[in-house]
Amino acid sequence: MIYWATTIKNKFTETQSTLEDGYNHRMYYITTKDFNTFSETKLLYEPGFNVIDATIVRDGLRYIMFLKDETREPVQKNIKIAYADNLTGPYLAASEPITGNFWVEGPTALKKDGKWLVYFDKYRDHKYGAISSTDLVNWTDISDQISLPKGIRHGTIVKVTAVEFERLKNFRK
């Protein structure tokens, strides 16, 4: 599955803002088995608000979508969670915000040692933030405990073996 956010003109006009060029994003997807042929585009998530920057993580038999509520009026600009039993949905209603009172985007998440970690771009502050949780309900801001390269923007966590890591670390153009 390949998924992305986009605005389709004249769709979801009931939540369209007059600011930011009237963007009114929703999450869409296609599927492919070979990256040569693709399904028709389908709506992946329509939460009733402007949504971008989703990342989906499998957790046992369910899927968790970490998403940015891109609502401009009234301002949200935060990360929320939605759940589904299938990768392609349907996803349930979004949670309350899990991030603090700052504008964020580009969440990426992982579960390590029984703890969820969500990293995100605090783009107005020009730095990265992170939160942790053991239950996906109660979150602790751990931004002061992370160290990332200066100037990075959105990223994605990818699990690699030690051999793959060494190969990537030593890669030169």
QUISULMO-V880101 format. One record per residue. N is the residue number from 1. RES is the residue in three letters. PSI is psi in whole degrees, 0 to 359 (999 if undefined). Layout:
n=N res=RES psi=PSI
n=N res=RES psi=PSI
This chain:
n=1 res=MET psi=135
n=2 res=ILE psi=128
n=3 res=TYR psi=153
n=4 res=TRP psi=166
n=5 res=ALA psi=140
n=6 res=THR psi=160
n=7 res=THR psi=131
n=8 res=ILE psi=119
n=9 res=LYS psi=136
n=10 res=ASN psi=16
n=11 res=LYS psi=144
n=12 res=PHE psi=40
n=13 res=THR psi=338
n=14 res=GLU psi=341
n=15 res=THR psi=11
n=16 res=GLN psi=133
n=17 res=SER psi=157
n=18 res=THR psi=351
n=19 res=LEU psi=170
n=20 res=GLU psi=47
n=21 res=ASP psi=21
n=22 res=GLY psi=23
n=23 res=TYR psi=143
n=24 res=ASN psi=63
n=25 res=HIS psi=149
n=26 res=ARG psi=165
n=27 res=MET psi=132
n=28 res=TYR psi=165
n=29 res=TYR psi=161
n=30 res=ILE psi=163
n=31 res=THR psi=156
n=32 res=THR psi=150
n=33 res=LYS psi=341
n=34 res=ASP psi=1
n=35 res=PHE psi=20
n=36 res=ASN psi=324
n=37 res=THR psi=145
n=38 res=PHE psi=150
n=39 res=SER psi=173
n=40 res=GLU psi=151
n=41 res=THR psi=136
n=42 res=LYS psi=154
n=43 res=LEU psi=125
n=44 res=LEU psi=316
n=45 res=TYR psi=125
n=46 res=GLU psi=90
n=47 res=PRO psi=358
n=48 res=GLY psi=12
n=49 res=PHE psi=167
n=50 res=ASN psi=120
n=51 res=VAL psi=137
n=52 res=ILE psi=180
n=53 res=ASP psi=42
n=54 res=ALA psi=146
n=55 res=THR psi=136
n=56 res=ILE psi=132
n=57 res=VAL psi=135
n=58 res=ARG psi=136
n=59 res=ASP psi=91
n=60 res=GLY psi=240
n=61 res=LEU psi=1
n=62 res=ARG psi=168
n=63 res=TYR psi=141
n=64 res=ILE psi=124
n=65 res=MET psi=118
n=66 res=PHE psi=124
n=67 res=LEU psi=157
n=68 res=LYS psi=126
n=69 res=ASP psi=108
n=70 res=GLU psi=14
n=71 res=THR psi=129
n=72 res=ARG psi=328
n=73 res=GLU psi=109
n=74 res=PRO psi=152
n=75 res=VAL psi=132
n=76 res=GLN psi=285
n=77 res=LYS psi=44
n=78 res=ASN psi=176
n=79 res=ILE psi=137
n=80 res=LYS psi=175
n=81 res=ILE psi=144
n=82 res=ALA psi=149
n=83 res=TYR psi=152
n=84 res=ALA psi=156
n=85 res=ASP psi=342
n=86 res=ASN psi=148
n=87 res=LEU psi=319
n=88 res=THR psi=11
n=89 res=GLY psi=189
n=90 res=PRO psi=143
n=91 res=TYR psi=142
n=92 res=LEU psi=175
n=93 res=ALA psi=147
n=94 res=ALA psi=149
n=95 res=SER psi=178
n=96 res=GLU psi=163
n=97 res=PRO psi=141
n=98 res=ILE psi=351
n=99 res=THR psi=164
n=100 res=GLY psi=195
n=101 res=ASN psi=66
n=102 res=PHE psi=158
n=103 res=TRP psi=126
n=104 res=VAL psi=163
n=105 res=GLU psi=173
n=106 res=GLY psi=48
n=107 res=PRO psi=146
n=108 res=THR psi=143
n=109 res=ALA psi=154
n=110 res=LEU psi=160
n=111 res=LYS psi=123
n=112 res=LYS psi=126
n=113 res=ASP psi=41
n=114 res=GLY psi=6
n=115 res=LYS psi=133
n=116 res=TRP psi=135
n=117 res=LEU psi=129
n=118 res=VAL psi=122
n=119 res=TYR psi=148
n=120 res=PHE psi=159
n=121 res=ASP psi=116
n=122 res=LYS psi=74
n=123 res=TYR psi=331
n=124 res=ARG psi=334
n=125 res=ASP psi=356
n=126 res=HIS psi=43
n=127 res=LYS psi=169
n=128 res=TYR psi=152
n=129 res=GLY psi=169
n=130 res=ALA psi=150
n=131 res=ILE psi=158
n=132 res=SER psi=155
n=133 res=SER psi=149
n=134 res=THR psi=346
n=135 res=ASP psi=4
n=136 res=LEU psi=15
n=137 res=VAL psi=310
n=138 res=ASN psi=123
n=139 res=TRP psi=143
n=140 res=THR psi=130
n=141 res=ASP psi=119
n=142 res=ILE psi=23
n=143 res=SER psi=326
n=144 res=ASP psi=356
n=145 res=GLN psi=0
n=146 res=ILE psi=155
n=147 res=SER psi=118
n=148 res=LEU psi=157
n=149 res=PRO psi=140
n=150 res=LYS psi=137
n=151 res=GLY psi=2
n=152 res=ILE psi=157
n=153 res=ARG psi=213
n=154 res=HIS psi=146
n=155 res=GLY psi=172
n=156 res=THR psi=136
n=157 res=ILE psi=129
n=158 res=VAL psi=127
n=159 res=LYS psi=128
n=160 res=VAL psi=157
n=161 res=THR psi=168
n=162 res=ALA psi=321
n=163 res=VAL psi=315
n=164 res=GLU psi=320
n=165 res=PHE psi=314
n=166 res=GLU psi=319
n=167 res=ARG psi=317
n=168 res=LEU psi=319
n=169 res=LYS psi=326
n=170 res=ASN psi=3
n=171 res=PHE psi=132
n=172 res=ARG psi=143
n=173 res=LYS psi=999
